[in-house]
């Protein structure tokens, strides 16, 4: 799938939308590469500026600090998954089939898409796994939540929970299941690669399909 899209994100995450300029897109591209390679703790705007042949001041024109940059990247990924779900479920009326496609979209969102040139989705997915909780396991989570910084995640979960309710209107925990489907789709591949005794998924070339099959297995039995 080759596409050319701009992900709309909540104002307040940025001072100037980096998607609107060549330098901004370079900031997104290299911040993903650096955070994925070295970890968020060792990532600085100074290192980013050196890698894009720019200045720290130019980066601060786009983001107040690196925490908001990480939040921006997380929101981009949440919106990306929502975009894939919307496109892949278009004109699908059967609720069970729609939920299966949503699960497929959760898993396949981690695959690199050459159509979005400045975002390596595979490396961004690694950041979502390793650094994602740092965006909301913070002392400022309530304040940032009040500003709508997690609305993209909430909207994603709601879209999945709505279909869960369509499949089984009596299911008591649609939001919890939707959230767990997203988190499991992110974590199981990581476990398979690094902590294999925490999962039943093997690290083979077919690991994406195994995760998808497992999520569908759990979901069918919970909703039946």
MOFENFEN-V419501 format. One record per residue. N is the residue number from 1. RES is the residue in one small letter. OMEGA is omega as a letter, one per 30 degrees, with the letter a starting at -180 (999 if undefined). Layout:
# MOFENFEN-V419501
N_RES_OMEGA ; N_RES_OMEGA
This chain:
# MOFENFEN-V419501
1_x_l ; 2_x_a ; 3_x_l ; 4_x_a ; 5_x_l ; 6_x_l ; 7_x_l ; 8_x_a ; 9_x_a ; 10_x_l ; 11_x_a ; 12_x_l ; 13_x_a ; 14_x_l ; 15_x_l ; 16_x_a ; 17_x_a ; 18_x_l ; 19_x_a ; 20_x_a ; 21_x_l ; 22_x_l ; 23_x_a ; 24_x_l ; 25_x_l ; 26_x_l ; 27_x_l ; 28_x_a ; 29_x_a ; 30_x_l ; 31_x_l ; 32_x_a ; 33_x_a ; 34_x_l ; 35_x_l ; 36_x_a ; 37_x_a ; 38_x_a ; 39_x_a ; 40_x_a ; 41_x_a ; 42_x_l ; 43_x_l ; 44_x_l ; 45_x_l ; 46_x_l ; 47_x_l ; 48_x_l ; 49_x_l ; 50_x_a ; 51_x_l ; 52_x_l ; 53_x_l ; 54_x_a ; 55_x_l ; 56_x_a ; 57_x_a ; 58_x_l ; 59_x_l ; 60_x_l ; 61_x_a ; 62_x_a ; 63_x_l ; 64_x_a ; 65_x_a ; 66_x_l ; 67_x_l ; 68_x_l ; 69_x_l ; 70_x_l ; 71_x_l ; 72_x_a ; 73_x_l ; 74_x_l ; 75_x_l ; 76_x_a ; 77_x_l ; 78_x_l ; 79_x_l ; 80_x_l ; 81_x_l ; 82_x_l ; 83_x_l ; 84_x_l ; 85_x_a ; 86_x_a ; 87_x_a ; 88_x_a ; 89_x_l ; 90_x_l ; 91_x_l ; 92_x_a ; 93_x_a ; 94_x_a ; 95_x_a ; 96_x_l ; 97_x_l ; 98_x_l ; 99_x_l ; 100_x_l ; 101_x_l ; 102_x_l ; 103_x_l ; 104_x_a ; 105_x_l ; 106_x_a ; 107_x_a ; 108_x_l ; 109_x_a ; 110_x_l ; 111_x_a ; 112_x_l ; 113_x_a ; 114_x_a ; 115_x_l ; 116_x_a ; 117_x_a ; 118_x_l ; 119_x_l ; 120_x_a ; 121_x_l ; 122_x_l ; 123_x_l ; 124_x_l ; 125_x_l ; 126_x_l ; 127_x_l ; 128_x_l ; 129_x_a ; 130_x_a ; 131_x_a ; 132_x_a ; 133_x_l ; 134_x_l ; 135_x_a ; 136_x_l ; 137_x_a ; 138_x_l ; 139_x_a ; 140_x_a ; 141_x_a ; 142_x_l ; 143_x_a ; 144_x_l ; 145_x_l ; 146_x_l ; 147_x_l ; 148_x_a ; 149_x_l ; 150_x_a ; 151_x_l ; 152_x_l ; 153_x_l ; 154_x_l ; 155_x_l ; 156_x_a ; 157_x_l ; 158_x_a ; 159_x_l ; 160_x_a ; 161_x_l ; 162_x_a ; 163_x_l ; 164_x_l ; 165_x_l ; 166_x_a ; 167_x_a ; 168_x_a ; 169_x_a ; 170_x_a ; 171_x_a ; 172_x_a ; 173_x_a ; 174_x_l ; 175_x_l ; 176_x_l ; 177_x_l ; 178_x_l ; 179_x_a ; 180_x_l ; 181_x_l ; 182_x_a ; 183_x_l ; 184_x_l ; 185_x_l ; 186_x_a ; 187_x_a ; 188_x_l ; 189_x_l ; 190_x_l ; 191_x_a ; 192_x_a ; 193_x_a ; 194_x_a ; 195_x_a ; 196_x_a ; 197_x_l ; 198_x_a ; 199_x_l ; 200_x_a ; 201_x_a ; 202_x_l ; 203_x_l ; 204_x_l ; 205_x_a ; 206_x_a ; 207_x_l ; 208_x_a ; 209_x_l ; 210_x_l ; 211_x_l ; 212_x_l ; 213_x_a ; 214_x_a ; 215_x_l ; 216_x_l ; 217_x_l ; 218_x_a ; 219_x_a ; 220_x_a ; 221_x_l ; 222_x_a ; 223_x_a ; 224_x_999
